[in-house]
Amino acid sequence: MTSVREPVVSVLLDPDWASGSLVDDVRRGFAGHPRALPPKWLYDDAGSDLFDQITRLPEYYPFVREHAILTEHAGEIASASGATTLVELGSGTSEKTRILLDAFTSTGQLECFAPVDVSEATLRAAADQIAVSYPGVQVEAVVGDFTLHLAHLPRSTVSGGRRMVAFLGGTIGNLYREERGAFLGALADTLESGDSLLLGTDLVKSADRLISAYNDSAGVTGEFVLNSLRVLNRELGADFDLDGFSYVPFWDAHMERMDLRLRAEMPQRVSIPGADLVLDLASGEEIRVEISTKFRVSNIAAELEAAGFGITRVWTDEDGDFALTLATKP
């Protein structure tokens, strides 16, 4: 019987990272028009629970479609990548990644799994569970922000081994085009020849289906987006009147992305002491909380190739709703 290897957890985030980063994001985002907040502040404990509920809603197809692709093609992905180290960015509980872990470990090729997330508690719990489930694999968890700590991603533990970085869930769509280019370029720069990226992307489809997916009949997505203001009230002492906002999702056909906003239904003067800021919102003024870009397979390839990757293989579900692209560093 293979003994369980103790997980290694590296903490790269400064203890004051969250508070300092939140203040910077609020000052920067509320200075422009539309006002904006980065979506990472949606995911406190309450927000993470709400998003977990979203993934199980009948209208929300991305989780189910990506899960189906992984279930059907994980063995091909493992074989095509040839990776001995699997890195997951924004890993959370690593639920879907277990499908990949099963495929990689069934061939005996996987030496190391490195989940990366900003939540230390979630990461430690997931690392312990994975270490028990996959006793032959060394778990090297990284508490870090994947936009800041790409250079610190664990390398292969075997001579000549390869890494595959998994970035799933369509999270890449939360970044603006310039941000995506910078992120993909920085990732390519940190990888070695033969290393690869497995990228999950939601594909363009009818506006009706997209709006339905982000405006569910139970109202869970609206509560999830509104949670961003709860975070500001709690963490920065803000006094947003949550009852004074409505959730407004819409499809931006020109940019091919969903735009998720909160609209002030009445004028509000909001004090945000933690950011030393007073915000005057007019009736009807909106705060953009998240974008979710949808892609075409040709566009995905173009962005990856521009960043320095070569396309190895693309898998989609049978309805063409979602894509997983394996791109390799030449």
URZI-V646060 format. One record per residue. N is the residue number from 1. RES is the residue in one letter. PHI is phi in whole degrees, -180 to 180 (NA if undefined). OMEGA is omega in whole degrees, -180 to 180 (* if undefined). Layout:
[[N/RES/PHI/OMEGA] [N/RES/PHI/OMEGA]]
This chain:
[[1/M/NA/-179] [2/T/-74/-180] [3/S/-75/180] [4/V/-75/177] [5/R/-87/179] [6/E/-65/178] [7/P/-63/174] [8/V/-106/-179] [9/V/-120/177] [10/S/-104/-179] [11/V/-102/-177] [12/L/-101/-179] [13/L/-85/173] [14/D/-64/-179] [15/P/-55/-180] [16/D/-97/-176] [17/W/-58/-173] [18/A/-62/-177] [19/S/-66/180] [20/G/-66/-180] [21/S/-67/179] [22/L/-63/179] [23/V/-60/179] [24/D/-60/-178] [25/D/-67/180] [26/V/-67/-179] [27/R/-63/-179] [28/R/-72/-174] [29/G/-70/-178] [30/F/-86/178] [31/A/-82/-177] [32/G/-99/177] [33/H/-138/-2] [34/P/-67/172] [35/R/-59/-175] [36/A/-149/172] [37/L/-131/175] [38/P/-66/-176] [39/P/-67/-178] [40/K/-61/-178] [41/W/-81/173] [42/L/-76/-164] [43/Y/-102/164] [44/D/-80/-177] [45/D/-60/-180] [46/A/-66/180] [47/G/-65/179] [48/S/-63/177] [49/D/-66/178] [50/L/-65/180] [51/F/-66/176] [52/D/-60/176] [53/Q/-65/-180] [54/I/-60/-177] [55/T/-64/-179] [56/R/-104/179] [57/L/-75/-179] [58/P/-63/-179] [59/E/-77/-171] [60/Y/-93/-174] [61/Y/-83/-170] [62/P/-57/-178] [63/F/-61/-178] [64/V/-65/-178] [65/R/-67/180] [66/E/-65/178] [67/H/-59/-180] [68/A/-64/179] [69/I/-64/179] [70/L/-62/-179] [71/T/-60/-177] [72/E/-80/-169] [73/H/-122/-177] [74/A/-58/179] [75/G/-63/178] [76/E/-66/180] [77/I/-63/180] [78/A/-61/-179] [79/S/-66/-177] [80/A/-68/-179] [81/S/-78/-176] [82/G/63/-173] [83/A/-78/172] [84/T/-107/176] [85/T/-128/178] [86/L/-111/178] [87/V/-111/177] [88/E/-121/179] [89/L/-89/-178] [90/G/62/-166] [91/S/-73/-176] [92/G/57/-180] [93/T/-87/179] [94/S/59/-176] [95/E/-61/-178] [96/K/-70/-176] [97/T/-67/178] [98/R/-63/175] [99/I/-64/176] [100/L/-66/180] [101/L/-61/177] [102/D/-60/-178] [103/A/-68/-178] [104/F/-67/-177] [105/T/-75/180] [106/S/-66/178] [107/T/-92/-179] [108/G/78/-174] [109/Q/-87/-172] [110/L/-86/178] [111/E/-103/-171] [112/C/-145/173] [113/F/-122/-175] [114/A/-125/175] [115/P/-78/-179] [116/V/-125/180] [117/D/-158/180] [118/V/-82/-177] [119/S/-91/-177] [120/E/-66/-178] [121/A/-63/179] [122/T/-63/-177] [123/L/-66/-180] [124/R/-64/179] [125/A/-64/179] [126/A/-66/-179] [127/A/-62/179] [128/D/-63/-179] [129/Q/-66/-179] [130/I/-69/179] [131/A/-61/179] [132/V/-73/-178] [133/S/-72/-178] [134/Y/-129/-172] [135/P/-64/180] [136/G/-86/-175] [137/V/-108/174] [138/Q/-80/178] [139/V/-97/178] [140/E/-121/-176] [141/A/-81/-179] [142/V/-126/174] [143/V/-85/-175] [144/G/-164/178] [145/D/-100/-174] [146/F/-66/175] [147/T/-82/-177] [148/L/-116/-166] [149/H/-120/180] [150/L/-60/-178] [151/A/-68/-177] [152/H/-102/179] [153/L/-63/179] [154/P/-57/178] [155/R/-96/180] [156/S/-59/-179] [157/T/-87/-179] [158/V/-121/180] [159/S/-63/-180] [160/G/78/-179] [161/G/-74/-179] [162/R/-115/174] [163/R/-109/167] [164/M/-121/178] [165/V/-98/178] [166/A/-99/177] [167/F/-128/-166] [168/L/-105/172] [169/G/79/-177] [170/G/75/-177] [171/T/-62/178] [172/I/-56/-179] [173/G/-70/177] [174/N/-78/-180] [175/L/-95/173] [176/Y/-71/-174] [177/R/-53/-179] [178/E/-65/178] [179/E/-66/179] [180/R/-63/180] [181/G/-61/-180] [182/A/-66/-179] [183/F/-65/-178] [184/L/-65/177] [185/G/-64/179] [186/A/-65/178] [187/L/-65/179] [188/A/-59/-180] [189/D/-66/-178] [190/T/-86/-178] [191/L/-87/178] [192/E/-103/180] [193/S/-55/-179] [194/G/98/174] [195/D/-70/-175] [196/S/-142/177] [197/L/-124/172] [198/L/-105/-172] [199/L/-111/176] [200/G/-95/-179] [201/T/-137/174] [202/D/-81/-175] [203/L/-101/178] [204/V/-61/177] [205/K/-151/-175] [206/S/-65/180] [207/A/-60/-179] [208/D/-61/-180] [209/R/-67/-179] [210/L/-66/-180] [211/I/-64/178] [212/S/-62/-179] [213/A/-65/-177] [214/Y/-107/178] [215/N/-142/-172] [216/D/-64/-176] [217/S/-66/-180] [218/A/-83/178] [219/G/78/-177] [220/V/-68/-179] [221/T/-65/177] [222/G/-61/177] [223/E/-64/179] [224/F/-62/-179] [225/V/-68/178] [226/L/-63/-179] [227/N/-60/178] [228/S/-61/179] [229/L/-74/174] [230/R/-61/178] [231/V/-62/179] [232/L/-66/177] [233/N/-63/-177] [234/R/-76/-171] [235/E/-83/-175] [236/L/-118/179] [237/G/69/-180] [238/A/-70/-180] [239/D/-125/174] [240/F/-59/173] [241/D/-87/-173] [242/L/-64/180] [243/D/-72/-179] [244/G/-94/-179] [245/F/-126/172] [246/S/-120/-179] [247/Y/-87/-176] [248/V/-129/174] [249/P/-97/174] [250/F/-149/-180] [251/W/-94/176] [252/D/-93/-174] [253/A/-66/-179] [254/H/-67/-180] [255/M/-90/-178] [256/E/52/179] [257/R/-152/170] [258/M/-80/-179] [259/D/-123/-175] [260/L/-107/-173] [261/R/-133/170] [262/L/-114/-177] [263/R/-110/176] [264/A/-73/-178] [265/E/-89/176] [266/M/-156/178] [267/P/-62/178] [268/Q/-139/166] [269/R/-105/-174] [270/V/-111/174] [271/S/-93/178] [272/I/-126/-173] [273/P/-57/-177] [274/G/-64/177] [275/A/-110/-179] [276/D/52/-172] [277/L/-141/170] [278/V/-120/-174] [279/L/-117/176] [280/D/-102/179] [281/L/-110/176] [282/A/-81/174] [283/S/-61/-178] [284/G/91/180] [285/E/-72/-173] [286/E/-119/174] [287/I/-116/177] [288/R/-80/-178] [289/V/-105/-179] [290/E/-159/164] [291/I/-114/176] [292/S/-139/-178] [293/T/-69/175] [294/K/-108/-169] [295/F/-120/166] [296/R/-110/-175] [297/V/-56/180] [298/S/-66/179] [299/N/-69/177] [300/I/-58/-179] [301/A/-60/-178] [302/A/-64/-179] [303/E/-68/179] [304/L/-68/180] [305/E/-67/178] [306/A/-65/-180] [307/A/-86/178] [308/G/109/178] [309/F/-102/169] [310/G/-112/-178] [311/I/-82/179] [312/T/-94/-176] [313/R/-164/176] [314/V/-128/176] [315/W/-120/174] [316/T/-129/172] [317/D/-74/-173] [318/E/-65/179] [319/D/-92/-180] [320/G/69/-179] [321/D/-86/-170] [322/F/-142/-179] [323/A/-134/168] [324/L/-117/-178] [325/T/-116/174] [326/L/-99/-178] [327/A/-120/-173] [328/T/-118/176] [329/K/-78/-178] [330/P/-61/*]]
